[in-house]
Amino acid sequence: MSSSTLYLLTLAFFLQTAFGADPLFHFCSHSGNFSAYNPYEPNLNKLTAYLSVQAPPSGFGMGSVGQKPNQAYGLALCRGDVSSQDCETCVVEAGSEIRKRCPYNKGGIVWYDNCLFKYSNQEFFGQIDNGNKFYMWNLNNVSEPQAFNHKTKQLLTELATEAYANSKLYAAGETELYGSEKLFGLTQCTRDLSASDCKKCLDGIIDELPSCCDGKQGGRVVGGSCNFRYEIYPFLNSL
């Protein structure tokens, strides 16, 4: 389920809010296809149902169903501030939607604001996924890009350090900008990664800030194993 193509999405975040029920993005795997009534299909169906039950209580679920060569592997991750109920809603929707978008692909991944859903016929647990990745950014520029970029990287680096030391591999926080203005951010990894690989994954995508979001009021680098987001407005739920 790897793709060397990096998709750059120039979507303003007010559009994401307006169409929040739609996926942010998805990839269909090129690792193989299956036909109707293939033994892989019922395994994938069972896996999808399993993840919709396993993920919501803790915000993360992973597992496999079946035996090789028809074994299905998958995981689901909800954003760290999302309630169990909203997590379940998102994972159920994501599992259904990716099957519609990749109906006979043996692997696929889909991202929503509230969750990530990924499956494959190849085991991927514990491996950093650098192939499935995309950028999003706010179309508005800041007035002092150099100082803003420095503050953004500083905040995200601090949150990356907090995230890999947290059992949920998630951290969120804020920092002062100018006067009363604040910068808000989050970092998160899928919990199949070790703490050290989570830090490695986050450090890698934070290094992509200049390519993604140079001088932009908000931005995200979203991958199959980790992601970050920053904004000049609060975007997280109160826990």
Disulfide bonds with the S-S distance in Angstrom:
Cys28-Cys102 1.99
Cys78-Cys87 2.07
Cys90-Cys115 2.09
Cys189-Cys198 2.12
Cys201-Cys226 2.09
Cys212-Cys213 1.86
